[in-house]
């Protein structure tokens, strides 16, 4: 269900396994209770969410005060987040920016539209994957539901194994992983990386030679050459 990646006096960082829900209507209490049992906490607080399909770094606060501070970092876009994904086709462009409003589509899906009233904003870089596939590293600046999944579909490379946006794709999981985060907390810059190759539960395709080479090049994702976005530049 999870692996403990880091324990701080104010928070716990876990690697959430794929196909484990953090939502209140489907297993949220169970996941938090399981982590709390492992860490000895009476209560843990969810300060952000990952889709059920998505594995990787999930931050859980150990007090209401810490939850407020950490939630504020997400709200203020002061939390740098980086995701790995494997797309099932060659994308229309190898790197760039996806920006647009998101609207409900059919059933559980969302779609990207051209308006920019309250846009979902995602930067991405990519590298070679297995034949016909592409490895992505994505840096979202907003936290919309299904944001990266919709962004990669919009550039023609829906995520491998995604049951909603790529339902004909065959894989042992949907290949989206919360890879790294960096933030300032109590006067200290904290950086964390959760390498999916180190966890069997994260899926077999991360181990493929071309994919692994790409991950090796991105192990310090905050040092990559991300173009500055005017909308967020100070």
GUDRENZA-892591 format. One record per atom (N, C-alpha, C, CB): residue in three letters; z, x, y. Coordinates in steps of 0.02 Angstrom, whole numbers, plus 32768, in hexadecimal, padded with zeros to 4 digits. Atoms other than C-alpha are relative to their C-alpha. Last residue first. Glycine has a CB too. Example, Ala and Ser with C-alpha at 12.3 -4.5 7.8 and 13.67 -1.06 7.14 Angstrom:
2
SER7FFD7FD67FC5
SER816582AC7FCB
SER80257FD98037
SER7FB980148017
ALA8000802D7FC5
ALA818682677F1F
ALA8000802D803C
ALA803E7FCE8001
END
This chain:
234
UNK7FD180077FCA
UNK7E1981B0875F
UNK7FE780238040
UNK8043801D7FEB
UNK7FF17FC07FDF
UNK7D8F819386E2
UNK802D7FF5803D
UNK7FBF80248015
UNK7FBB7FEB800D
UNK7D9D80F3867D
UNK801180428022
UNK800B80067FB6
UNK7FD380387FF8
UNK7D04809386B9
UNK804980147FF7
UNK7FEE7FC87FD0
UNK7FF1800C7FB9
UNK7CA5813486D2
UNK80357FCA8009
UNK7FC17FEC8025
UNK801780437FEC
UNK7CB1815F861A
UNK80157FF38047
UNK801D7FCA7FD0
UNK7FD080267FD9
UNK7CC0821A85FC
UNK7FE27FBD8014
UNK80158027803F
UNK8012800A7FB9
UNK7C4C82598574
UNK80357FD68023
UNK7FBB7FDE8005
UNK800980477FF0
UNK7CAA828984D4
UNK7FEC7FF9804A
UNK80417FD87FF1
UNK802080097FBF
UNK7C8C833F84A8
UNK7FF17FB6800D
UNK7FC0802A8003
UNK804880088004
UNK7D098350841A
UNK7FE47FF08046
UNK7FED7FC77FCE
UNK80217FC57FE4
UNK7DB78393843D
UNK7FB47FFB7FFD
UNK8017803E7FDC
UNK7FF780027FB8
UNK7E0D82EA8425
UNK7FDF803B8023
UNK804B7FFD8011
UNK8032802B7FE0
UNK7DC182E48376
UNK80067FFB804B
UNK80057FBB7FE4
UNK7FDE80057FBF
UNK7E1F837C8335
UNK7FD57FD4802D
UNK800C80488021
UNK7FB88003800D
UNK7DF0836B827D
UNK802B8003803F
UNK801380397FD2
UNK7FE180317FD2
UNK7D3D833D82AC
UNK804D7FFE7FFA
UNK7FE47FBB7FF4
UNK80147FEF7FBC
UNK7CD683CB8261
UNK80267FD68034
UNK7FB67FF68009
UNK7FE67FBE7FEE
UNK7D3283BE81BB
UNK7FF180128049
UNK7FE280357FD2
UNK7FB980087FF0
UNK7D0D830481B7
UNK801E80428015
UNK80267FE37FC4
UNK7FFA80217FC0
UNK7C53832781C0
UNK80487FF88016
UNK7FDE7FBD7FFE
UNK80147FCF7FCD
UNK7C5B83A58133
UNK80067FE28046
UNK7FB980187FF3
UNK7FC87FD37FF8
UNK7CBB832680C9
UNK7FF180368035
UNK801180217FBE
UNK7FCD80237FDA
UNK7C3382A580E3
UNK803A802E800F
UNK80197FC27FD8
UNK801980067FBC
UNK7BAB831E80AB
UNK80347FDD802D
UNK7FBE7FD98002
UNK80087FBF7FDE
UNK7C0D83538010
UNK7FEA7FF88049
UNK7FCD80297FDB
UNK80457FE98008
UNK7C4B82A87FD8
UNK7FF3803C802E
UNK7FCE7FC78011
UNK80017FC08023
UNK7D09829C7FDA
UNK7FB9801C7FF9
UNK801F7FF97FBB
UNK7FEB7FCC7FD0
UNK7D0F8214805F
UNK7FFB80467FE0
UNK80477FF38019
UNK803A7FE67FDC
UNK7CA981AB7FE4
UNK801280348035
UNK7FDC7FC78021
UNK801F7FC4801C
UNK7D3881997F68
UNK7FCA801F802C
UNK7FE27FF07FBE
UNK804480088017
UNK7DAB811F7FC1
UNK7FDF80427FEE
UNK7FD77FDD8034
UNK802E800B7FC8
UNK7E47811F802C
UNK7FB77FFC7FEB
UNK800980368033
UNK800780477FF1
UNK7EBB81057F97
UNK7FCD7FF28036
UNK80447FE48014
UNK802D801F8031
UNK7E9D81B77F5D
UNK7FF27FB78011
UNK801D80057FBA
UNK7FE1803B801E
UNK7EED81FA7FFB
UNK7FCE7FDD7FD2
UNK801A7FD08037
UNK7FC07FED801E
UNK7ECB82AA803C
UNK80227FC77FDB
UNK802E801A8036
UNK800D7FD9803E
UNK7E12828A805B
UNK804180127FDC
UNK7FDA80408011
UNK8006802D803A
UNK7E43820180D6
UNK7FF380257FBF
UNK7FCA7FCE800B
UNK803E7FEE8022
UNK7E8482848152
UNK7FF87FD57FC1
UNK7FFF804D7FEE
UNK7FF780198044
UNK7F0A823281BD
UNK7FBD800A7FDC
UNK80177FB57FFE
UNK803E80098026
UNK7F138294825F
UNK80127FE97FBA
UNK7FD680417FFF
UNK7FFB800C8048
UNK7FA1828A82DD
UNK7FBB7FF67FE2
UNK802D7FC37FF1
UNK80428007801F
UNK7FB882CB838D
UNK80097FFA7FB5
UNK7FD3803D8012
UNK7FFD80038049
UNK805482BA83F9
UNK7FBA7FF27FE5
UNK80317FC97FE9
UNK80418017801A
UNK805982F184AF
UNK800280057FB4
UNK7FC6802A801D
UNK80207FD58032
UNK810F82FC84E6
UNK7FBD7FE27FEB
UNK802E80097FC2
UNK800F7FBE7FE5
UNK816682B98581
UNK7FDE80307FD1
UNK803E801E8017
UNK7FC27FDF7FEA
UNK81B68224852C
UNK7FF380498013
UNK80357FFC7FC8
UNK7FC48028800C
UNK811481F284D6
UNK803E802A8011
UNK80047FE87FB6
UNK7FC67FE17FE1
UNK8065822B8503
UNK803C7FD27FF6
UNK7FF4800F804B
UNK7FE180247FC9
UNK7FDD81F3848C
UNK803B8028801A
UNK80167FBA7FEB
UNK7FDF7FD17FD4
UNK7F63822D8408
UNK801C7FDB803B
UNK7FCF80398017
UNK7FE9801C7FC0
UNK7F1F81CF8373
UNK802580368027
UNK802D7FC27FF6
UNK7FD57FD67FD6
UNK7EB981FC82DA
UNK80177FD8803D
UNK7FDB803F8016
UNK7FFE7FB98011
UNK7E5681B88247
UNK803380288028
UNK7FBC801E800B
UNK7FDF7FEB7FC2
UNK7E6680FC8245
UNK801580487FF7
UNK803D7FD18011
UNK7FBF7FDF8007
UNK7DED80E581B3
UNK801A80158044
UNK7FFA803D7FD1
UNK7FE87FF67FBC
UNK7D558074819C
UNK804880197FFB
UNK7FFC7FBE802A
UNK7FF27FBB7FEC
UNK7CF6807A80F7
UNK800C8008804B
UNK7FC8802C7FEB
UNK80237FFC7FC1
UNK7D057FCA80B1
UNK801480418022
UNK80117FC2802E
UNK7FD980197FC8
UNK7D3E7FE77FFF
UNK7FD27FFC803D
UNK803F802F800E
UNK7FBD800D8019
UNK7CFF80187F50
UNK80307FE88037
UNK801C803F7FE0
UNK7FD57FC57FF9
UNK7C4C80047F8D
UNK80467FEE7FE7
UNK800380198049
UNK7FD47FF58039
UNK7BB77F8F7F7B
UNK80288040800A
UNK7FD780037FBE
UNK7FF17FBA800D
UNK7B667F4F801A
UNK803380067FC6
UNK801C8023803F
UNK80277FEB803A
UNK7B227E9E8014
UNK800E80487FEC
UNK7FB57FF7800E
UNK7FEA801E803F
UNK7BAE7E5C8083
UNK7FD880157FC2
UNK7FFF7FB78006
UNK802F7FE0802D
UNK7B907ED58113
UNK800C7FE77FB9
UNK8006804E8004
UNK803A7FEB7FDA
UNK7BE57E8581AA
UNK7FCB80247FD6
UNK8015802D8038
UNK801780317FCE
UNK7C677E1D814F
UNK7FBE80148020
UNK80357FF88037
UNK80108041801F
UNK7C8C7E7880AB
UNK7FE67FCC8031
UNK803E7FE67FDF
UNK7FE080317FD4
UNK7C7C7F2780F8
UNK7FEE7FBA7FE7
UNK7FE98009804A
UNK7FCC80268022
UNK7C517F978063
UNK80227FCC802B
UNK8032802E7FE6
UNK800780058049
UNK7BF0801680CA
UNK803B7FD97FE3
UNK7FFB80477FE0
UNK7FD47FD6802A
UNK7C047FF68183
UNK7FF77FF17FB6
UNK80497FF68014
UNK7FC380248013
UNK7B707FAA81DD
UNK802780287FCD
UNK7FEF7FBA7FE4
UNK7FE17FDE8038
UNK7AF3802B821B
UNK80437FE07FEE
UNK800A804B8010
UNK80298001803D
UNK7A747FD9828E
UNK801E80227FC4
UNK7FC1801F800E
UNK802D7FC67FFD
UNK7AC080048337
UNK7FDA80087FBE
UNK802680408012
UNK802E80097FC8
UNK7B0A7F548345
UNK7FD1803B8008
UNK80287FF68040
UNK8036802E8014
UNK7B557F628297
UNK7FCC7FFA8037
UNK801D7FBB7FEE
UNK802D7FDB802C
UNK7BB27FFB82D3
UNK7FC97FD47FE4
UNK802880207FC7
UNK80257FCD7FDB
UNK7BFA7F9E8368
UNK7FCF80257FD3
UNK803180328020
UNK803680217FDC
UNK7C2A7F048301
UNK7FD580348025
UNK801C7FCC8031
UNK802C801D8033
UNK7C917F6A8285
UNK7FC37FDF8021
UNK80267FCC7FD6
UNK80297FCA801A
UNK7CDA7FD18313
UNK7FCE7FE67FCD
UNK802B80377FE1
UNK80297FDE7FCE
UNK7D187F388372
UNK7FD180357FE3
UNK802D80208033
UNK803E7FEA8022
UNK7D517ECD82DF
UNK7FD3802A802D
UNK7FDA7FC37FE9
UNK8006800E8048
UNK7DD57E7D8350
UNK7FBB80147FE7
UNK800E7FB57FF3
UNK801680438014
UNK7DD67ECF83FB
UNK7FFD7FF97FB4
UNK7FBB7FF1801F
UNK7FE680108042
UNK7E3E7F678425
UNK7FEF7FBB7FE9
UNK804B80088000
UNK7FE180428000
UNK7DEA7FBE84B7
UNK80157FF07FB9
UNK7FD07FC9801D
UNK7FD880017FC3
UNK7DBC807384D5
UNK80237FBD800A
UNK7FD4800F803D
UNK7FFE803F7FDB
UNK7D7F808D8424
UNK802C8005803E
UNK80197FC77FD2
UNK7FC87FFE7FD1
UNK7D55813E83ED
UNK80007FBE8027
UNK7FFA803F8030
UNK800180307FC9
UNK7CE7813D8353
UNK803F8005802A
UNK7FF87FB87FE4
UNK7FBE7FFF7FE3
UNK7CBE81C682D7
UNK7FFD7FD78040
UNK8018804A800F
UNK7FF1800B7FBA
UNK7C2A8199826C
UNK804880138010
UNK7FF37FB78014
UNK7FB97FFA7FF2
UNK7BE081D281C6
UNK800B7FFA804C
UNK801D80437FE5
UNK7FEE7FD97FC5
UNK7B318192819F
UNK804C80008009
UNK7FDD7FE4803F
UNK7FBF80117FE2
UNK7ADE814E8102
UNK800E802E803B
UNK803980047FCC
UNK800180457FE9
UNK7A2B814A80BD
UNK80407FEA8022
UNK7FF17FD37FC8
UNK8042801B7FEE
UNK7A4581E98059
UNK80037FB68013
UNK7FCF800A7FC5
UNK802C8000803B
UNK7AFE821A805C
UNK7FBD7FE18013
UNK80227FDA7FC5
UNK7FDC8018803A
UNK7B4682378108
UNK7FD580087FC2
UNK80157FB58009
UNK80238011803E
UNK7B07829B819B
UNK80317FE57FCC
UNK7FDB803C7FE4
UNK80167FC68026
UNK7B698297823D
UNK7FE07FE87FBF
UNK803D80317FF1
UNK800E80078048
UNK7B97821B82C2
UNK7FE780417FE2
UNK7FCC7FC87FF5
UNK80297FC78015
UNK7BE7820B836D
UNK7FF17FF67FB6
UNK80248045800F
UNK80067FE78044
UNK7C2C816A83B5
UNK7FD4803E7FFD
UNK7FE57FCA7FD2
UNK802C7FC68004
UNK7C6E811C8454
UNK7FFC80167FB8
UNK801A8039802E
UNK7FF87FCF8036
UNK7CB3806B844F
UNK7FCE80398009
UNK7FF67FDF7FBB
UNK80207FC07FEF
UNK7CCE7FEB84D9
UNK801080337FCA
UNK801880198046
UNK7FE87FD08033
UNK7CF27F3384B7
UNK7FD88040800B
UNK7FF67FE47FB6
UNK80257FE38038
UNK7CC77EDB8558
UNK802A80287FCF
UNK7FCA802B801A
UNK7FC47FDF801D
UNK7D297E6385C4
UNK7FE980257FC2
UNK80397FCB7FEF
UNK7FC6801D7FDC
UNK7CA37E1B8638
UNK8042801F7FEA
UNK80027FB57FF4
UNK7FCD7FCB7FF9
UNK7C177E9085FE
UNK803D7FE58026
UNK7FE2803D8025
UNK7FD680067FC4
UNK7B917E1985BC
UNK803880348000
UNK801D7FB98006
UNK80147FD17FCC
UNK7B147E56853A
UNK802B7FFD803F
UNK7FB97FF38013
UNK8030801F7FD1
UNK7B637E0884A1
UNK7FF6802F803B
UNK80187FBA8017
UNK80027FDE7FBF
UNK7BB77E588409
UNK7FCB7FDD802A
UNK7FF0804B7FF8
UNK80407FE37FEE
UNK7BDD7DE58376
UNK8005801E8046
UNK7FC87FCC7FFD
UNK800A7FFC7FB8
UNK7C7B7DB3831A
UNK7FBB801E800D
UNK8038802C8022
UNK80257FCB7FDF
UNK7C907D7C8266
UNK80017FFA804C
UNK7FB880007FE8
UNK7FD07FCE7FE6
UNK7D167D18820D
UNK7FDF8035802B
UNK802380217FC6
UNK7FC67FF2802B
UNK7CAC7C7B81F4
UNK802E80338021
UNK7FE880187FBB
UNK7FF080318034
UNK7C137C828265
UNK803980197FD3
UNK7FC37FF17FD5
UNK803F80128021
UNK7C0E7CDF8309
UNK80117FCD7FCA
UNK7FDC803F7FE2
UNK7FFB801A8044
UNK7CA07CED8381
UNK7FBA7FEF7FE6
UNK802E7FC37FFC
UNK7FF780488009
UNK7C737D4E841C
UNK80067FEF7FB7
UNK7FC67FD98020
UNK800380178045
UNK7C837E038450
UNK800F7FB67FFC
UNK803280287FD4
UNK7FD080338013
UNK7C5A7E4484FD
UNK7FF67FED7FB7
UNK7FFA7FC2802D
UNK801580457FF7
UNK7BF77EE28509
UNK80387FD17FEE
UNK7FC27FF27FD5
UNK7FD780267FD1
UNK7BFD7F9F84FF
UNK7FE47FBA8007
UNK800580238044
UNK800D8047800C
UNK7BBF80168479
UNK80307FD9802C
UNK80087FED7FB4
UNK7FCF80307FEA
UNK7BB480CB84B1
UNK7FE97FBA7FEE
UNK800D8006804C
UNK800880287FC4
UNK7B57815D8469
UNK803A7FD2800C
UNK7FC17FD97FFD
UNK7FC180017FDB
UNK7B3281C483D1
UNK7FF57FD5803E
UNK801880488013
UNK7FCF7FD88025
UNK7AAF81CD8347
UNK804380048024
UNK7FE580467FF6
UNK7FF37FC27FDA
UNK7A44813E8389
UNK803A80247FDE
UNK80117FF0804B
UNK80347FFD7FCD
UNK79F280AC832E
UNK8007803E802C
UNK80017FC1802B
UNK7FF680277FC3
UNK7A6580D0829B
UNK7FC580078030
UNK804080158022
UNK800A7FD37FC7
UNK7A2A810A81EE
UNK80077FD88040
UNK7FBB80237FFC
UNK80457FF27FEE
UNK7A71808F8171
UNK7FFE80328039
UNK7FDA7FBE8014
UNK802C8007803B
UNK7B108068810F
UNK7FB7800D8010
UNK80087FBB7FE3
UNK803180357FF6
UNK7B8C80A8818F
UNK7FCC80017FC9
UNK7FDE80078044
UNK803F7FF08021
UNK7C23810E815E
UNK7FD27FC58006
UNK800C80147FB5
UNK802280378024
UNK7CB4810181D7
UNK7FC2801D7FDD
UNK7FEB7FC78032
UNK80397FEB8029
UNK7D3781738222
UNK7FE17FC37FDF
UNK801680347FCB
UNK800B801E8042
UNK7DA7813682AE
UNK7FC480227FDE
UNK7FF37FB38007
UNK80407FE9801C
UNK7DF281898348
UNK7FFB7FE47FB9
UNK7FFC804E8000
UNK800880118047
UNK7E7B814683B9
UNK7FBA80157FE9
UNK800B7FB47FF4
UNK80427FEC8019
UNK7EB981888460
UNK7FFD7FF37FB5
UNK7FF3804C8010
UNK7FFD7FEC8046
UNK7F4E8121849B
UNK7FB980137FEB
UNK801E7FC77FD2
UNK7FE77FBC7FFF
UNK7F5A81158559
UNK8007801D7FBA
UNK804380028023
UNK80357FD6801A
UNK7EED8079855C
UNK8013804A8005
UNK7FBF7FF48027
UNK80187FD77FC7
UNK7F74802585C6
UNK7FC6802E7FED
UNK803A8029801C
UNK8016802D7FCB
UNK7F8E7F9B8545
UNK7FE28026803A
UNK803A7FD48018
UNK803E80218016
UNK7F95801A84B7
UNK7FE47FD58038
UNK800D7FD67FC1
UNK80347FCC8003
UNK801480848514
UNK7FBD7FE37FE9
UNK801580387FD1
UNK80187FF37FBD
UNK80787FE98540
UNK7FCA80358001
UNK80388014802D
UNK803080357FF2
UNK80857FBB8488
UNK7FE280098045
UNK80227FBB7FFB
UNK803D7FF08025
UNK80D78065846E
UNK7FCA7FCB800B
UNK800F80087FB6
UNK80207FC57FE4
UNK8158804A84F6
UNK7FBD800F7FDF
UNK802E803D7FF9
UNK801880107FBD
UNK81817F9884C2
UNK7FDB803B8020
UNK803B7FEC802D
UNK803A802C8007
UNK818C7FC6840B
UNK7FE27FEF8043
UNK80147FC07FDB
UNK803A7FD68011
UNK81FE80578436
UNK7FC17FD67FF8
UNK800E80277FBF
UNK800F7FD77FC5
UNK82767FE0848C
UNK7FC3802C7FF4
UNK803D802B8014
UNK8023802B7FD0
UNK826E7F6183FF
UNK7FEC8028803E
UNK802B7FC48014
UNK7FD480277FD6
UNK829C7FE98383
UNK7FD77FD6802F
UNK8031802E8028
UNK7FBF80088022
UNK824F804A82F3
UNK80337FDB8029
UNK801B80457FED
UNK7FC67FED7FD8
UNK819A8038832C
UNK80417FF27FDB
UNK7FFF7FDC8044
UNK7FCC80328005
UNK810C803482AD
UNK803D80188027
UNK80127FF17FB6
UNK7FC37FED7FDD
UNK806A809282CD
UNK80327FC77FFE
UNK7FF180168048
UNK7FE2803C7FE5
UNK7FDB807B8251
UNK80458014801A
UNK80057FC67FCB
UNK7FC37FFB7FD8
UNK7F6A810E8229
UNK80167FBD801E
UNK7FF780328036
UNK7FF07FCD7FCF
UNK7EEC80F4819F
UNK803E7FF38029
UNK7FC88008802D
UNK7FC77FD58013
UNK7E93806F813C
UNK8013802B803B
UNK7FEF802C7FC2
UNK7FF97FBE7FE3
UNK7E267FE0817A
UNK803E80257FE6
UNK80047FFA804C
UNK802E7FD1801F
UNK7DF57F4B810E
UNK800F80498013
UNK7FB97FEF8015
UNK7FEE7FF98047
UNK7E8E7EE6813F
UNK7FD580357FDE
UNK7FF97FBC7FDD
UNK801D8032802C
UNK7E667F0681F6
UNK8016800D7FB8
UNK7FB280018005
UNK803E7FEA8020
UNK7EE07F77824F
UNK7FE57FC77FD6
UNK800C80417FD5
UNK8016801A8041
UNK7F647F3C82C9
UNK7FC280267FE7
UNK7FF17FB68004
UNK8049800B7FFF
UNK7FCD7F79835A
UNK7FEC7FEC7FBA
UNK7FD980428019
UNK80167FFA7FBA
UNK80867F818388
UNK7FB47FFE8008
UNK801A8041801E
UNK80487FF28000
UNK80D07F4182E4
UNK7FE980028049
UNK7FD97FC97FD7
UNK8027802A7FD1
UNK818D7F4C82ED
UNK7FB780177FFF
UNK801E80048048
UNK80367FDA7FE0
UNK81FF7F8C8262
UNK7FD57FD08028
UNK7FD680257FCB
UNK803980267FE6
UNK82A77F42822E
UNK7FCE8030801F
UNK80187FCC8035
UNK7FF280478009
UNK833B7F7C81C6
UNK7FC47FD68016
UNK803F7FEB8028
UNK7FF880287FC4
UNK82F5802B81B8
UNK800F7FB87FEE
UNK7FC08003802B
UNK7FBB80107FF4
UNK83168096811F
UNK800C7FD98040
UNK8028803D8002
UNK7FE67FD77FCA
UNK826A80E88122
UNK804A7FF4800E
UNK7FD97FF4803F
UNK800C7FB9800D
UNK822B80AC8079
UNK8020802C8035
UNK7FB6800E7FFD
UNK7FD97FED803B
UNK82797FFF8086
UNK7FF9804B7FF2
UNK7FEA7FD77FC3
UNK7FBA7FFC7FEC
UNK82357FF18137
UNK802D80147FC5
UNK80187FBD801C
UNK7FF87FC17FDB
UNK8186801980F7
UNK804980098013
UNK7FD38000803F
UNK80097FC8802F
UNK81917F918072
UNK800980438023
UNK7FBB7FFD7FDF
UNK7FC47FFB802A
UNK81DA7F1480ED
UNK7FFB803A7FD0
UNK800B7FBF7FDA
UNK7FCB7FE47FD7
UNK814F7F37816A
UNK804180087FD7
UNK800D7FD4803D
UNK800F7FBB7FF0
UNK80CA7F1D80E5
UNK803980208028
UNK7FBF80068027
UNK7FF97FD7803C
UNK811C7E7E80A1
UNK7FF38049800F
UNK7FD07FE77FC9
UNK7FB87FF5800D
UNK81347E32814D
UNK8009802E7FC4
UNK80247FBD7FF5
UNK7FE37FD67FCB
UNK807C7E488178
UNK804980117FF1
UNK7FFB7FDD8043
UNK7FE27FC28018
UNK803E7E0880D0
UNK8020802C8034
UNK7FCE80267FDE
UNK80157FE78041
UNK7FC17D838102
UNK801F80457FF3
UNK7FB480047FFC
UNK80118036802E
UNK7FE67D0E8192
UNK7FED80197FBB
UNK7FC77FD8801D
UNK7FC680298012
UNK80477D9181F2
UNK7FEF7FCA7FCE
UNK801C7FE0803E
UNK7FFB803E7FD9
UNK7FB87E0C81F1
UNK80367FD27FE5
UNK7FBD7FDC8000
UNK7FC67FFA7FD4
UNK7FD17EBC81AE
UNK800B7FC08028
UNK7FF7803C802F
UNK7FFF80247FC1
UNK7F607EA48117
UNK803F800F8028
UNK7FFA7FB67FF4
UNK7FBA80157FF5
UNK7F457F25808F
UNK80027FE08045
UNK8032803D7FFA
UNK7FF48041801F
UNK7E8F7F328057
UNK80497FEC7FFE
UNK7FE47FFE7FBA
UNK803180367FF6
UNK7E847FEB8081
UNK80137FC27FDA
UNK7FBA80187FEB
UNK80377FFF8030
UNK7F258050807E
UNK7FCE7FC8800E
UNK801C7FFA7FB9
UNK800780418022
UNK7F8D8061811A
UNK7FC580047FD1
UNK7FF77FC68034
UNK8046800A8014
UNK7FB181178141
UNK7FFE7FBE7FDA
UNK7FE5803C7FD4
UNK801580058046
UNK8059810C8197
UNK7FB480037FFA
UNK801B7FC07FE1
UNK804980018004
UNK80A78144823B
UNK7FED7FFF7FB6
UNK7FE0803D8025
UNK80187FE78040
UNK815E811A8256
UNK7FB47FF98000
UNK80207FD87FC3
UNK803780228021
UNK81AA81068302
UNK7FF180217FBC
UNK7FC18000802C
UNK801180417FE3
UNK823D812B8374
UNK7FC87FDB7FDC
UNK7FEC800A8047
UNK7FC480267FF4
UNK829881BC831D
UNK7FF07FB98018
UNK802C80238034
UNK7FE47FED7FBF
UNK81F081F782DC
UNK803F7FD68009
UNK7FCD7FF5803B
UNK7FC580267FEC
UNK81B081F08229
UNK801E801E803F
UNK80347FFE7FC7
UNK7FD37FDE7FD1
UNK8101822981FE
UNK80397FD18012
UNK7FD980178040
UNK80207FC57FE5
UNK807B8203817B
UNK802F8028802C
UNK7FC27FEC8029
UNK7FDF7FED7FC2
UNK80D58185810C
UNK7FE280438017
UNK804D80057FF7
UNK7FE17FBF8005
UNK80588147808B
UNK8021800E8043
UNK7FCC80387FED
UNK7FFD7FD57FC6
UNK802880908078
UNK801B80457FEB
UNK802D7FE28037
UNK800080297FC4
UNK800080008000
UNK8000802B803F
UNK803D7FD18000
END
